[in-house]
Amino acid sequence: MTVPDLTPQAMPDMVRPQEPKWPQIIRWGVTLGILIPLIWSVIGLEISPQRLWAAPGEVWVLISGMFPPDFSNPGDLMGKLLESLYVAWIGTLIGAAFSFPAGFMAATNIAPRWMVIPMRGILSAIRAFPELVLAIIFIVPFGLGPFTGALAIGLHSIGTLGKLTSEVIEGVDGGPVEAIGSSGGTRMMQMRFGVVPQAMPNIVAYWLYRFEINVRASAVLGLVGAGGIGAEIVGRLRFRGDWPKAGAALILTIVAVLLIDAVSAAVRRRIITGQPSKSVISKWMIAITGSHREPSMEIKS
């Protein structure tokens, strides 16, 4: 058997294969597909170098007017902040309660096709309306106040959590479901003992994450009179003399949001992974709820 000589000197006439044209066309198409809408958006927004140059100075005027913050009425600020938390919490509960069954009805591996398509359309239609628009709509029948904000946040949460719940359900392992069905279990038993135990940790984590988002949304809804700390900030910013009080409300809101984010992240990690976080917040939670003990493999007699 003769071994061919593969050295470069022995292959002078070999032609290197040309690179396919389609990958280059696709790369250029994707690049143009990003750049053209970007340029078109900048032109449509009328963004000019003068406006960009003047924006930092205008923002600094607003920020400097808020400092030093005025904490002369901490009770009123805490009351408004708690009102925003109430709105976010009630809205999250509404979204969780209605999105849980909706997620099952929108999951392709659980519900029939005639049910999945309409339910996904309903959830998409709900998500199409921002919380601010929903709050403006609900002001007409329910008037101004935190109840309107809670309904707006709750309805929007149904659309978002319903989609996330359906995706979690579609990603579960089908083995336990098939085992329950082959042993004589009903459809309800398959969902109760085969789907829910697998999907529930991620679903609860999404509920907590949505609560974080709703806390921020409840502050924004104060712009339209839906109550909470947002209404306090907007009301104070209308008059330059009240800007320090607006700064105090803003600082209190930022601190509350950061604390809620940290606690929620630690809880989500514990639910999903089963292990506590290494953060300071997690250590505080362990100290409050009890000492954490590592699992032991020791067999006690």
C-alpha positions, 0 to 999 in steps of 0.5 A, spaced: 500 500 500 502 506 497 502 512 502 500 519 498 505 524 500 501 530 503 506 535 504 505 542 501 511 541 495 507 535 493 500 538 492 502 545 488 496 544 483 490 543 489 485 549 489 483 551 496 475 550 496 471 557 496 468 559 502 460 558 501 457 565 499 450 564 503 453 565 510 456 572 508 450 574 505 446 572 512 451 576 516 451 582 512 443 581 512 443 581 519 448 587 520 443 591 515 437 589 519 440 592 525 443 598 523 437 600 518 432 600 524 437 603 528 438 609 524 431 610 522 429 610 530 434 615 531 431 620 525 424 619 528 426 620 535 429 627 533 435 625 537 440 631 536 447 632 538 445 639 542 440 635 546 445 630 548 450 635 550 444 639 554 441 633 557 446 631 563 446 639 565 438 638 566 438 632 569 444 635 574 439 641 576 434 636 578 438 631 582 441 637 585 435 640 587 433 634 591 439 634 595 439 634 601 433 630 602 428 632 607 426 627 611 421 631 616 415 627 615 418 619 615 411 617 617 408 619 611 413 617 606 413 610 609 405 610 609 406 611 601 411 606 600 407 601 604 401 603 599 406 601 593 408 595 596 400 593 598 399 594 590 404 590 588 403 584 593 395 584 591 397 585 583 402 579 584 397 575 588 391 576 582 396 574 577 399 568 580 392 565 582 389 566 575 395 565 571 396 558 574 390 555 571 391 559 564 398 556 564 396 549 564 391 551 558 396 554 554 401 548 555 401 544 548 403 538 552 397 538 557 391 542 553 388 540 547 390 544 541 383 547 540 384 550 547 392 552 547 391 557 541 385 561 544 388 561 551 395 564 548 392 569 544 388 571 550 395 572 554 398 575 548 393 580 548 393 582 555 401 583 555 400 588 549 397 593 554 402 596 559 400 597 566 400 604 565 395 604 559 391 599 564 391 603 569 388 609 565 382 604 563 381 602 570 380 609 572 374 610 569 370 605 572 374 604 579 376 612 580 383 614 582 387 610 588 391 604 589 385 599 588 386 601 580 393 600 580 392 593 583 388 591 578 392 594 572 398 590 575 394 584 576 391 583 569 398 585 566 401 579 571 396 574 568 399 575 561 406 575 563 406 569 568 401 565 564 406 565 558 412 563 563 408 558 567 406 554 560 413 554 558 415 551 565 410 546 564 412 544 557 419 543 559 417 538 564 420 531 564 414 526 561 416 520 564 413 521 571 406 523 567 407 517 562 408 512 568 402 515 572 397 514 566 400 507 564 398 505 572 391 507 571 392 514 573 387 520 571 388 526 567 388 530 573 392 525 577 397 526 572 398 533 572 397 533 580 403 528 581 407 528 575 407 536 572 406 540 578 411 537 583 416 538 577 414 545 575 412 548 581 419 551 584 420 555 577 413 557 577 414 560 584 420 563 583 417 567 577 412 569 582 417 572 586 421 575 580 414 578 578 413 581 585 420 585 584 417 588 577 410 590 580 414 594 586 417 598 581 411 598 576 407 600 582 411 606 583 410 608 576 403 608 576 403 614 581 403 618 575 396 617 573 394 617 580 394 610 582 396 611 589 403 609 592 410 613 593 409 614 585 404 619 587 408 622 592 414 623 588 410 626 582 406 631 587 413 634 590 416 635 583 411 639 581 413 645 585 421 646 586 420 648 593 418 640 595 424 637 591 428 635 597 422 631 599 421 628 593 428 626 593 427 623 600 421 619 597 426 617 591 431 615 596 426 611 600 424 607 594 430 605 591 432 602 598 426 598 598 427 596 591 434 594 592 432 590 599 426 586 596 430 584 590 436 581 594 431 578 599 427 575 593 433 573 589 436 569 595 429 566 596 428 564 589 435 561 589 433 557 595 427 554 592 430 552 585 437 549 587 435 547 594 442 551 597 442 557 601 446 563 597 452 566 600 450 573 600 449 577 607 441 577 606 441 570 605 445 569 612 440 574 615 435 570 613 438 563 616 439 567 622 432 569 623 429 563 621 434 558 624 440 555 623 442 552 617 445 545 617 448 541 612 445 534 610 448 528 613 449 521 610 450 518 617 445 513 619 442 513 626 440 506 629 
